[in-house]
Amino acid sequence: MAFTLPPLPYAPTALEPHIDAKTMEIHHGKHHNAYVANANKALEGTKFADMAPEEVIKQLNDVPADKRTAVRNNAGGHVNHSMFWQIMAPAGKGGGGAPSGDLAKAIDGAFGSFDKFKEQFAAAAAGRFGSGWAWLCVKGGKVEICSTPNQDNPLMGEAVAGCGGTPILGLDVWEHAYYLNYQNRRPDYVTAWWNVVNWAKVAELFAKAK
């Protein structure tokens, strides 16, 4: 089955004012759509064409060398964005607030408090030079923060992406994710984004990853 563009789980206007509708429309309809099309083109005729995108990026080293960079960038972009849309929700309607239950305990255990976690995560997002992502991953049953360049994903493994584990929360810090609204103020975008994080979905991913 070729990769397909998943629909947004809410209207493009739903995350306003924190993420504007125009950015959502371009980000989902143009950028993510291009990753899907380019990944399908690169994988056509290979044994990877019928695999789940997460499985493809875990096996990058087995992808034919002449297709590997295109697959890394585009299948990576597809996996990253498919998760990104899911872990957000309209502010006050599933978005914002704080985690609870096992996820809250894991965050407190790893970082000392939710506020300290937010500080460290925001630092990883703001400190990523150029384009990339900040992640909260599950590794060995515990949670840790890391960041990757471009469309790399921790599922690609440490040797490829510079960090490993199963991502349960990811923030896109490519300029296309925020520039229309925030221009060069990436830290303001990160601060606003906490208002739309869907902690129930993150908790679900945490339970699965453990």
C-alpha positions as CSV (number, residue, x, y, z in Angstrom):
1,M,0.0,0.0,0.0
2,A,1.4,3.4,-1.0
3,F,1.6,6.0,1.8
4,T,-1.4,8.3,2.0
5,L,-1.9,11.8,3.5
6,P,-3.9,11.4,6.7
7,P,-6.7,13.9,7.2
8,L,-6.3,16.5,9.9
9,P,-8.2,15.4,13.0
10,Y,-9.6,18.9,13.3
11,A,-10.3,22.0,11.1
12,P,-7.3,24.0,10.0
13,T,-8.7,26.9,12.1
14,A,-9.1,24.8,15.2
15,L,-5.6,25.5,16.8
16,E,-5.9,29.3,16.4
17,P,-4.7,31.7,17.7
18,H,-1.7,29.5,18.7
19,I,-1.2,28.0,15.2
20,D,-2.9,29.9,12.4
21,A,-5.2,28.3,9.8
22,K,-3.0,29.4,6.8
23,T,0.0,27.7,8.3
24,M,-2.0,24.6,9.0
25,E,-3.3,24.5,5.4
26,I,0.2,24.9,3.8
27,H,1.9,22.7,6.4
28,H,-0.5,19.8,6.0
29,G,-1.8,20.2,2.4
30,K,1.5,21.2,0.7
31,H,4.5,20.2,2.9
32,H,3.2,16.9,4.3
33,N,1.6,16.0,1.0
34,A,4.9,16.5,-0.8
35,Y,6.6,14.1,1.7
36,V,4.0,11.5,0.9
37,A,4.3,11.8,-2.9
38,N,8.1,11.9,-2.8
39,A,8.4,8.9,-0.4
40,N,6.0,6.8,-2.7
41,K,8.1,7.8,-5.7
42,A,11.4,6.8,-4.0
43,L,10.0,3.4,-2.7
44,E,8.2,2.4,-5.9
45,G,9.3,-1.0,-7.1
46,T,11.1,-1.9,-3.9
47,K,10.2,-4.4,-1.1
48,F,9.6,-1.4,1.2
49,A,6.7,0.0,-0.9
50,D,4.2,-2.2,1.0
51,M,5.6,-1.6,4.5
52,A,4.3,0.7,7.2
53,P,6.2,4.0,7.1
54,E,7.5,3.5,10.7
55,E,9.0,0.1,9.6
56,V,10.6,1.7,6.5
57,I,12.5,4.3,8.6
58,K,13.7,1.7,11.1
59,Q,15.3,-0.2,8.2
60,L,16.9,2.7,6.4
61,N,20.3,1.0,6.1
62,D,18.6,-1.7,4.0
63,V,17.0,0.7,1.5
64,P,18.9,0.8,-1.8
65,A,21.8,3.4,-1.5
66,D,20.6,5.5,-4.4
67,K,17.1,5.9,-2.7
68,R,18.2,6.2,0.9
69,T,18.4,10.0,1.3
70,A,15.1,10.6,-0.4
71,V,13.5,7.9,1.8
72,R,15.1,9.3,4.9
73,N,13.9,12.8,4.2
74,N,10.4,12.0,2.9
75,A,9.3,8.9,4.7
76,G,10.8,10.6,7.8
77,G,8.7,13.7,7.1
78,H,5.6,11.6,6.6
79,V,6.1,9.7,9.9
80,N,6.9,12.9,11.8
81,H,4.0,14.9,10.6
82,S,1.4,12.0,10.9
83,M,2.2,12.0,14.6
84,F,2.4,15.8,14.9
85,W,-1.2,16.3,13.9
86,Q,-2.4,13.7,16.3
87,I,-0.6,15.0,19.4
88,M,-2.4,18.4,19.1
89,A,-6.0,19.4,19.8
90,P,-7.9,22.7,20.1
91,A,-7.0,24.7,23.3
92,G,-9.4,23.8,26.1
93,K,-10.9,21.0,24.0
94,G,-8.3,18.3,24.6
95,G,-5.3,20.7,24.0
96,G,-3.2,22.3,26.8
97,G,-3.1,21.7,30.5
98,A,-0.8,19.0,31.9
99,P,-0.3,15.3,31.7
100,S,-1.8,13.0,34.4
101,G,-1.4,9.4,35.6
102,D,1.6,7.3,34.6
103,L,2.8,9.8,32.0
104,A,2.9,12.6,34.6
105,K,4.8,10.3,37.1
106,A,7.3,9.4,34.4
107,I,7.9,13.1,33.5
108,D,8.3,14.0,37.2
109,G,10.6,11.1,37.8
110,A,12.8,12.0,34.8
111,F,12.9,15.8,35.0
112,G,11.8,16.7,38.6
113,S,8.6,18.4,37.6
114,F,6.4,19.2,34.6
115,D,7.7,22.8,34.5
116,K,11.3,21.6,34.5
117,F,10.4,19.2,31.6
118,K,8.8,22.1,29.7
119,E,12.0,24.2,30.2
120,Q,14.3,21.4,28.9
121,F,12.0,20.5,26.0
122,A,11.7,24.2,25.0
123,A,15.5,24.5,25.2
124,A,15.9,21.5,22.8
125,A,13.4,23.0,20.4
126,A,14.9,26.5,20.5
127,G,18.4,25.2,20.4
128,R,18.1,23.1,17.3
129,F,20.0,24.9,14.7
130,G,18.3,25.2,11.3
131,S,15.4,22.8,10.7
132,G,14.4,19.8,12.8
133,W,12.4,18.4,15.7
134,A,12.4,18.2,19.5
135,W,11.1,14.9,20.9
136,L,10.0,13.2,24.1
137,C,10.9,9.5,23.7
138,V,10.5,6.4,25.7
139,K,13.7,4.4,26.1
140,G,14.2,1.5,28.5
141,G,10.8,2.3,30.0
142,K,11.8,5.9,30.9
143,V,11.2,9.2,29.1
144,E,14.0,11.4,27.7
145,I,14.2,14.5,25.5
146,C,16.3,14.7,22.3
147,S,16.3,16.6,19.1
148,T,17.0,15.6,15.5
149,P,17.9,17.6,12.3
150,N,15.7,17.8,9.2
151,Q,13.1,15.0,9.1
152,D,15.1,12.5,11.1
153,N,13.1,10.5,13.7
154,P,14.4,8.7,16.8
155,L,13.0,5.4,15.3
156,M,15.9,5.6,12.7
157,G,18.2,4.8,15.6
158,E,21.1,6.7,17.3
159,A,23.6,5.9,14.5
160,V,21.4,7.7,11.9
161,A,19.3,10.3,13.9
162,G,21.7,11.0,16.8
163,C,19.1,9.8,19.3
164,G,16.9,6.7,19.7
165,G,13.8,5.5,21.4
166,T,10.1,5.6,20.6
167,P,8.8,9.1,20.2
168,I,5.6,10.0,22.0
169,L,5.7,13.8,21.6
170,G,7.3,15.8,18.8
171,L,7.5,19.5,17.9
172,D,8.3,20.6,14.4
173,V,10.7,23.5,14.5
174,W,11.1,23.9,10.7
175,E,10.3,27.5,9.8
176,H,7.4,26.4,7.7
177,A,5.7,25.3,10.9
178,Y,5.6,28.8,12.4
179,Y,7.0,31.6,10.2
180,L,3.8,33.1,8.9
181,N,2.7,33.8,12.5
182,Y,5.9,34.1,14.5
183,Q,8.6,35.0,11.9
184,N,12.0,34.5,13.6
185,R,10.5,34.2,17.1
186,R,10.8,30.4,17.5
187,P,10.7,30.5,21.4
188,D,7.3,32.3,21.2
189,Y,5.9,29.5,18.9
190,V,7.2,26.9,21.4
191,T,5.5,28.7,24.3
192,A,2.2,29.0,22.4
193,W,2.3,25.3,21.3
194,W,1.9,24.0,24.9
195,N,-1.7,25.3,24.7
196,V,-2.5,22.8,22.0
197,V,-0.6,19.7,23.1
198,N,-3.1,16.7,23.4
199,W,-1.8,15.0,26.6
200,A,-4.4,12.3,26.4
201,K,-3.0,11.2,23.0
202,V,0.6,11.5,24.3
203,A,-0.4,9.3,27.3
204,E,-1.8,6.7,24.9
205,L,1.4,6.7,22.9
206,F,3.4,6.4,26.2
207,A,1.4,3.3,27.3
208,K,2.0,1.7,23.9
209,A,5.7,2.5,23.9
210,K,6.3,1.0,27.3
